[in-house]
Protein backbone atom coordinates (compact mmCIF):
# COMPACT_ATOMS: atom_id res chain seq x y z
CA UNK A 1 0.00 0.00 0.00
CA UNK A 2 1.33 3.45 -0.88
CA UNK A 3 1.62 6.00 1.87
CA UNK A 4 2.82 9.52 2.52
CA UNK A 5 5.68 8.47 4.83
CA UNK A 6 6.56 11.01 7.49
CA UNK A 7 3.30 12.90 6.90
CA UNK A 8 1.29 9.77 7.73
CA UNK A 9 3.31 9.32 10.92
CA UNK A 10 2.84 12.94 11.97
CA UNK A 11 -0.91 12.83 11.29
CA UNK A 12 -1.23 9.54 13.18
CA UNK A 13 0.46 11.15 16.21
CA UNK A 14 -1.80 14.22 15.90
CA UNK A 15 -4.94 12.06 15.67
CA UNK A 16 -3.92 9.99 18.71
CA UNK A 17 -3.18 13.16 20.70
CA UNK A 18 -6.51 14.74 19.77
CA UNK A 19 -8.27 11.47 20.59
CA UNK A 20 -6.74 11.50 24.05
CA UNK A 21 -7.60 15.17 24.54
CA UNK A 22 -11.24 14.49 23.62
CA UNK A 23 -11.28 11.51 26.00
CA UNK A 24 -9.93 13.68 28.83
CA UNK A 25 -12.46 16.43 28.06
CA UNK A 26 -15.34 13.95 28.15
CA UNK A 27 -14.04 12.50 31.44
CA UNK A 28 -13.88 16.03 32.84
CA UNK A 29 -17.48 16.58 31.71
CA UNK A 30 -18.64 13.43 33.51
CA UNK A 31 -16.86 14.46 36.72
CA UNK A 32 -18.14 18.03 36.45
CA UNK A 33 -21.76 17.03 35.84
CA UNK A 34 -21.62 14.41 38.59
CA UNK A 35 -20.28 17.03 41.01
CA UNK A 36 -23.00 19.45 39.93
CA UNK A 37 -25.76 16.89 40.51
CA UNK A 38 -24.26 15.81 43.84
CA UNK A 39 -23.96 19.36 45.14
CA UNK A 40 -27.43 20.36 43.93
CA UNK A 41 -29.49 17.33 44.96
CA UNK A 42 -27.52 15.72 47.79
CA UNK A 43 -26.00 18.72 49.54
CA UNK A 44 -28.71 21.18 48.49
CA UNK A 45 -26.11 23.78 47.55
CA UNK A 46 -25.54 23.99 43.80
CA UNK A 47 -22.30 25.05 42.21
CA UNK A 48 -22.95 27.96 39.85
CA UNK A 49 -20.15 27.16 37.42
CA UNK A 50 -20.79 23.48 36.55
CA UNK A 51 -23.31 24.11 33.78
CA UNK A 52 -21.10 26.73 32.15
CA UNK A 53 -18.03 24.50 32.31
CA UNK A 54 -19.99 21.57 30.86
CA UNK A 55 -21.15 23.72 27.98
CA UNK A 56 -17.61 24.84 27.13
CA UNK A 57 -16.19 21.33 27.47
CA UNK A 58 -18.94 20.00 25.19
CA UNK A 59 -18.07 22.55 22.52
CA UNK A 60 -14.37 21.68 22.73
CA UNK A 61 -15.11 17.94 22.51
CA UNK A 62 -17.45 18.49 19.58
CA UNK A 63 -15.08 20.67 17.59
CA UNK A 64 -12.06 18.40 18.10
CA UNK A 65 -14.24 15.34 17.55
CA UNK A 66 -15.34 16.80 14.21
CA UNK A 67 -11.71 16.64 13.08
CA UNK A 68 -11.50 13.00 14.14
CA UNK A 69 -14.72 12.33 12.23
CA UNK A 70 -13.20 14.04 9.18
CA UNK A 71 -10.19 11.72 9.45
CA UNK A 72 -12.43 8.64 9.51
CA UNK A 73 -14.82 9.87 6.83
CA UNK A 74 -17.62 9.75 9.40
CA UNK A 75 -19.31 13.03 8.52
CA UNK A 76 -22.72 12.82 6.94
CA UNK A 77 -22.59 12.95 3.18
CA UNK A 78 -24.94 12.48 0.28
CA UNK A 79 -23.22 10.26 -2.24
CA UNK A 80 -26.20 8.93 -4.16
CA UNK A 81 -25.29 10.90 -7.29
CA UNK A 82 -21.54 10.27 -6.97
CA UNK A 83 -22.04 6.52 -6.58
CA UNK A 84 -24.07 6.38 -9.82
CA UNK A 85 -21.40 8.18 -11.85
CA UNK A 86 -18.61 6.49 -13.79
CA UNK A 87 -15.51 5.96 -11.58
CA UNK A 88 -13.46 8.77 -13.13
CA UNK A 89 -16.29 11.31 -12.77
CA UNK A 90 -17.06 10.11 -9.23
CA UNK A 91 -13.40 10.59 -8.31
CA UNK A 92 -13.38 14.10 -9.78
CA UNK A 93 -16.60 14.98 -7.92
CA UNK A 94 -15.09 13.79 -4.63
CA UNK A 95 -12.05 16.01 -5.20
CA UNK A 96 -14.26 19.01 -6.06
CA UNK A 97 -16.39 18.43 -2.94
CA UNK A 98 -13.28 18.27 -0.73
CA UNK A 99 -11.92 21.47 -2.31
CA UNK A 100 -15.22 23.25 -1.61
CA UNK A 101 -15.06 22.00 1.98
CA UNK A 102 -11.48 23.26 2.23
CA UNK A 103 -12.51 26.72 1.03
CA UNK A 104 -15.30 26.80 3.63
CA UNK A 105 -12.94 25.65 6.41
CA UNK A 106 -10.37 28.28 5.42
CA UNK A 107 -13.01 31.03 5.60
CA UNK A 108 -14.14 29.79 9.04
CA UNK A 109 -10.53 29.74 10.31
CA UNK A 110 -9.89 33.30 9.13
CA UNK A 111 -13.18 34.60 10.52
CA UNK A 112 -12.76 32.74 13.84
CA UNK A 113 -9.46 34.47 14.54
CA UNK A 114 -11.14 37.80 13.83
CA UNK A 115 -13.81 37.02 16.43
CA UNK A 116 -11.18 36.00 18.98
CA UNK A 117 -9.75 39.50 18.79
CA UNK A 118 -13.11 41.01 19.81
CA UNK A 119 -13.71 38.45 22.55
CA UNK A 120 -10.55 39.32 24.50
CA UNK A 121 -12.45 41.74 26.71
CA UNK A 122 -15.45 39.51 27.44
CA UNK A 123 -15.66 37.21 30.47
CA UNK A 124 -18.00 34.30 31.08
CA UNK A 125 -20.75 34.94 33.60
CA UNK A 126 -20.17 32.20 36.19
CA UNK A 127 -16.47 31.40 35.95
CA UNK A 128 -15.16 34.82 34.87
CA UNK A 129 -13.22 32.98 32.16
CA UNK A 130 -12.00 34.85 29.11
CA UNK A 131 -14.41 34.05 26.29
CA UNK A 132 -11.41 33.49 24.04
CA UNK A 133 -10.98 30.04 25.64
CA UNK A 134 -14.37 28.56 24.67
CA UNK A 135 -14.40 30.26 21.26
CA UNK A 136 -10.85 29.10 20.52
CA UNK A 137 -12.41 25.66 20.13
CA UNK A 138 -13.86 26.77 16.79
CA UNK A 139 -10.43 27.81 15.52
CA UNK A 140 -8.67 24.71 16.86
CA UNK A 141 -11.32 22.28 15.62
CA UNK A 142 -11.52 23.89 12.21
CA UNK A 143 -7.74 23.89 11.81
CA UNK A 144 -7.70 20.18 12.70
CA UNK A 145 -10.53 19.49 10.22
CA UNK A 146 -8.67 21.49 7.60
CA UNK A 147 -5.47 19.48 8.09
CA UNK A 148 -7.42 16.24 7.76
CA UNK A 149 -9.30 17.51 4.71
CA UNK A 150 -6.07 18.62 3.00
CA UNK A 151 -4.63 15.17 3.59
CA UNK A 152 -7.75 13.63 2.05
CA UNK A 153 -7.37 15.91 -0.99
CA UNK A 154 -3.72 14.89 -1.40
CA UNK A 155 -4.65 11.23 -1.14
CA UNK A 156 -7.46 11.66 -3.66
CA UNK A 157 -5.12 13.35 -6.14
CA UNK A 158 -2.44 10.69 -5.66
CA UNK A 159 -5.02 7.88 -5.38
CA UNK A 160 -3.50 6.71 -2.10
CA UNK A 161 -5.57 4.86 0.50
CA UNK A 162 -5.45 6.03 4.10
CA UNK A 163 -3.41 3.70 6.33
CA UNK A 164 -5.63 1.48 8.48
CA UNK A 165 -5.17 1.15 12.26
CA UNK A 166 -2.06 3.28 12.38
CA UNK A 167 -0.22 1.39 9.60
CA UNK A 168 2.53 3.75 8.63
CA UNK A 169 5.65 3.28 6.57
CA UNK A 170 4.68 -0.11 5.17
Residue pairs with C-beta under 8 A, 6 or more apart in sequence:
1 161
1 163
1 167
1 170
2 158
2 160
2 161
3 160
3 163
3 167
3 168
3 169
3 170
4 151
4 154
4 155
4 160
5 169
7 151
8 163
8 168
8 169
9 168
9 169
11 71
11 147
11 148
11 151
12 163
12 166
12 168
14 144
14 147
15 68
15 71
16 166
18 64
18 67
18 68
18 144
19 68
21 64
22 61
22 64
22 65
22 68
25 57
25 60
25 61
25 64
26 57
26 61
28 57
29 54
29 57
29 58
29 61
32 50
32 53
32 54
32 57
33 50
33 54
35 47
35 50
36 46
36 47
36 50
36 51
36 54
39 45
39 46
39 47
39 50
40 46
40 47
48 126
49 126
49 127
51 126
52 124
52 125
52 126
52 127
53 127
55 134
56 124
56 129
56 133
56 134
56 137
59 134
59 137
60 134
60 137
60 140
60 141
62 137
62 141
63 137
63 138
63 140
63 141
63 142
63 144
64 137
64 140
64 141
64 144
66 75
66 141
66 144
66 145
67 141
67 144
67 145
67 147
67 148
68 74
69 75
70 144
70 145
70 148
70 149
70 152
71 148
71 162
73 152
81 93
82 90
82 93
82 94
82 97
83 90
85 93
91 156
91 159
94 156
95 153
95 156
95 157
98 149
98 152
98 153
98 156
99 153
101 149
102 146
102 149
102 150
102 153
105 142
105 145
105 146
105 149
106 146
108 138
108 142
109 139
109 142
109 143
109 146
112 135
112 138
112 139
112 142
113 139
115 135
115 138
116 132
116 135
116 136
116 139
119 130
119 131
119 132
119 135
120 130
120 132
122 130
122 131
123 129
123 130
123 131
124 130
124 131
124 134
152 162
154 160
155 161
155 162
163 170
